[in-house]
Every structure is written in C-alpha cells, then in structure tokens.
C-alpha cells in the first residue's frame, strides 16, 4: 500500500478543501518546496490550470494541528496526486479561479490559488 492510499477519497466538491489540505501536509512532511507554482495542461476536456502555493507568515494564535497523522510524499508524487485531485474536482463541479488558506499550528501556513489558464 502506498502512502497516498491514506489520502481520503471523495465524490463531491464539499470535500475538495480537506483533500487539498491533506495533500499539502503530506508534501510538506516529505520536504516539498512551496512558494512556487505548477501548471497543468490537458489535451482533453479538463481545464488548463495553474496552482500556486505561497507560504504565509505563521499565526501564533493558531492552535490546531493538521499533520499529526499525515503521510509523507515527495514533490513528484505531490504533483501527480495534485493533478489527479484537480481532475476529480473538475468532474465534481468545484469552481476554480479562487484561493484557499490553510493555517495549522504544526507549520502549514499557506495560501493556494488555483487559476484557469487561457486557451492555447
């Protein structure tokens, strides 16, 4: 069983944020570098997307932990899992062109922006 088998499966847009946070925590625990972006271009009917993850200044008032039981995953695996998550989210009707913020006492203070890219 791979470490990503512990990432929850979901079928609706309401669980996208939770799944995204789980991926981010696993990637951070595995040493992934944030403050960068990933472009996902598709030849099928899925939209071309850019995902930007930016570290935020830690908030000392944050008390809940996000990654106590999270798996570890490297950057390559993170990118593969993120691509899969985005495809599933699109099929489930998740709207993009917006941002999510995650703040956790164990060091995950990031903002994630997902933007549709212009047609090629």
C-alpha positions as CSV (number, residue, x, y, z in Angstrom):
1,X,0.0,0.0,0.0
2,X,1.4,3.4,-1.0
3,X,1.5,6.3,1.4
4,X,-1.1,8.1,-0.7
5,X,-3.6,5.4,-0.1
6,X,-4.3,7.1,3.2
7,X,-5.4,10.3,1.4
8,X,-9.2,10.4,1.6
9,X,-11.3,9.7,-1.5
10,X,-14.3,11.9,-2.1
11,X,-17.0,12.4,-4.6
12,X,-18.3,15.9,-4.1
13,X,-16.9,19.5,-4.1
14,X,-17.5,19.9,-0.4
15,X,-14.5,17.6,0.4
16,X,-12.1,19.2,-2.0
17,X,-10.6,21.6,0.6
18,X,-10.0,18.8,3.0
19,X,-8.3,16.6,0.4
20,X,-6.2,19.5,-0.8
21,X,-5.1,20.2,2.8
22,X,-4.1,16.6,3.3
23,X,-2.0,16.6,0.1
24,X,-0.3,19.8,1.2
25,X,0.5,18.4,4.7
26,X,1.9,15.2,3.2
27,X,4.0,17.1,0.8
28,X,5.3,19.5,3.5
29,X,6.2,16.5,5.7
30,X,8.0,14.9,2.7
31,X,10.1,18.0,2.1
32,X,8.2,19.6,-0.8
33,X,9.1,23.2,-1.7
34,X,6.3,25.7,-1.7
35,X,6.4,29.3,-2.8
36,X,6.1,28.1,-6.4
37,X,3.5,27.2,-9.0
38,X,2.6,24.2,-11.1
39,X,0.9,24.3,-14.5
40,X,-1.4,21.5,-15.5
41,X,-2.2,21.5,-19.2
42,X,-4.7,18.9,-20.6
43,X,-5.4,17.7,-24.1
44,X,-9.0,16.6,-23.1
45,X,-12.0,18.5,-21.8
46,X,-10.4,19.3,-18.4
47,X,-9.4,22.9,-18.0
48,X,-5.7,24.1,-18.1
49,X,-4.9,25.2,-14.6
50,X,-2.1,26.9,-12.6
51,X,-1.8,26.1,-8.9
52,X,0.3,28.5,-6.8
53,X,1.2,27.6,-3.2
54,X,2.6,30.5,-1.1
55,X,3.9,30.2,2.4
56,X,2.3,32.7,4.8
57,X,3.7,34.3,8.0
58,X,2.8,31.9,10.8
59,X,-0.1,33.0,13.1
60,X,0.9,32.4,16.7
61,X,-2.8,32.2,17.7
62,X,-3.3,29.0,15.6
63,X,-3.6,26.0,17.9
64,X,-5.0,23.1,15.8
65,X,-2.6,20.6,14.2
66,X,-3.1,19.5,10.6
67,X,-0.5,16.9,10.1
68,X,-0.3,14.7,13.2
69,X,-1.1,11.5,11.2
70,X,-0.4,12.7,7.7
71,X,1.7,10.5,5.4
72,X,4.9,11.9,3.7
73,X,5.2,12.4,0.0
74,X,7.9,13.8,-2.2
75,X,7.4,16.6,-4.7
76,X,7.0,14.3,-7.8
77,X,4.3,12.3,-6.0
78,X,2.7,15.5,-4.8
79,X,2.5,16.9,-8.3
80,X,0.9,13.6,-9.6
81,X,-1.6,13.5,-6.8
82,X,-2.5,17.2,-7.2
83,X,-3.1,16.7,-10.9
84,X,-5.4,13.8,-10.1
85,X,-7.2,15.8,-7.4
86,X,-7.8,18.7,-9.8
87,X,-9.3,16.4,-12.5
88,X,-11.6,14.8,-9.9
89,X,-12.6,18.2,-8.6
90,X,-13.4,19.5,-12.0
91,X,-15.6,16.5,-12.7
92,X,-17.3,17.1,-9.4
93,X,-18.1,20.7,-10.2
94,X,-15.5,22.5,-8.0
95,X,-15.1,26.1,-9.1
96,X,-11.6,27.3,-9.6
97,X,-10.2,30.9,-10.1
98,X,-10.1,31.3,-6.3
99,X,-7.8,30.8,-3.3
100,X,-7.8,28.7,-0.1
101,X,-5.9,29.5,3.1
102,X,-4.7,26.8,5.4
103,X,-3.3,27.7,8.9
104,X,-2.1,25.0,11.3
105,X,0.0,25.0,14.5
106,X,2.4,22.4,13.0
107,X,3.7,24.8,10.4
108,X,1.3,24.6,7.4
109,X,0.5,28.2,6.8
110,X,-0.1,28.5,3.1
111,X,-2.4,30.1,0.6
112,X,-3.3,28.1,-2.5
113,X,-4.5,29.8,-5.6
114,X,-6.0,27.8,-8.5
115,X,-6.5,29.7,-11.7
116,X,-7.8,28.7,-15.1
117,X,-5.2,29.4,-17.8
118,X,-6.0,31.0,-21.2
119,X,-6.6,28.6,-24.1
120,X,-3.5,27.8,-26.2
